[in-house]
Amino acid sequence: MLLPCDEAGHGRAVVLLHARPTDRTMWRAHLPLLAEAGVRAIALDLPGHGAALVPDERVVAPWADVLDTLDHLGVDRFVLAGNSLGALVALQVAVTAPGRVAGLVLVGYRPHDQPPSPRLRWAWDIERTALDAGDIDTAVRAGVDAWTAADAPREARAHAARMLRDQLRSQLTHGEPARAADPLDEDPAALRTLRIPAVVGVGERDMPDFFHGGEHLARELGAGEVVVIPGAGHLAPLEQPAAFCELLVNVMKGERPR
């Protein structure tokens, strides 16, 4: 499946993978910033998100779709930058095609087998209860409060609300597509054997789950200390695009963040 994409710039390729409640428009502020820095930035809709509608009965393998799309775009080697779900897919791509991945920048990651905190469980429960009642407005408000900092820029919170509303409507209409077996589950040691430069980050105001998940991931990848993005919640790249782009460009230059 070829994924819808937006791109800007020329030079080394960086592939931007969005969080679960969002779509590729999450990166619209990043594309010109990265292009100005001499980077070819490519933002993709993951299957079941944004314009990447999944045909009935299709079992999705997002990592394979990312690779197929990059083949179509003529991109052989690239840096992967992912937030939340995007971080997971970036790892799946990396263990599937490690020779093609030049670097990883992963923000807001939590392994699925990590028990949720009360705060995360509350966020899930209130969204599910609202959706079961057909109350998308309540689900959207709860999601924005859960996934962005309370004092995030107004436009960032409004953008998050638009993306979340679109995603929830699509989910109610089309359901959740079935997923192929996760390559990370097939080889539990795969992350420890990767030899790819990586940076793991978390929003300063994100839930404790993602601090713990980030620390665990950084140890698995040998990535050093987790980078904390000031003033941001779970959707840290959306909330702080300039800071995220600076981090990403520095990584692409081979510089470790301080």
Stockholm file with secondary structure:
# STOCKHOLM 1.0

chainA/1-258         MLLPCDEAGHGRAVVLLHARPTDRTMWRAHLPLLAEAGVRAIALDLPGHGAALVPDERVVAPWADVLDTLDHLGVDRFVLAGNSLGALVALQVAVTAPGRVAGLVLVGYRPHDQPPSPRLRWAWDIERTALDAGDIDTAVRAGVDAWTAADAPREARAHAARMLRDQLRSQLTHGEPARAADPLDEDPAALRTLRIPAVVGVGERDMPDFFHGGEHLARELGAGEVVVIPGAGHLAPLEQPAAFCELLVNVMKGERPR
#=GR chainA/1-258 SS CCCCEEEECCSEEEEEECCTTCCGGGGTTHHHHHHHTTEEEEEECCTTSTTCCCCTTCCBCHHHHHHHHHHHTTCCSEEEEEETHHHHHHHHHHHHSGGGEEEEEEESCCCTTSCCCHHHHHHHHHHHHHHHTTCHHHHHHHHHHHHSCTTSCHHHHHHHHHHHHHHHHHHHHHCCCCBCCCHHHHCTTHHHHCCCCEEEEEETTSCHHHHHHHHHHHHHHTCCSCEEETTCCTTHHHHCHHHHHHHHHHHHTTCCCC
#=GC SS_cons         CCCCEEEECCSEEEEEECCTTCCGGGGTTHHHHHHHTTEEEEEECCTTSTTCCCCTTCCBCHHHHHHHHHHHTTCCSEEEEEETHHHHHHHHHHHHSGGGEEEEEEESCCCTTSCCCHHHHHHHHHHHHHHHTTCHHHHHHHHHHHHSCTTSCHHHHHHHHHHHHHHHHHHHHHCCCCBCCCHHHHCTTHHHHCCCCEEEEEETTSCHHHHHHHHHHHHHHTCCSCEEETTCCTTHHHHCHHHHHHHHHHHHTTCCCC
//
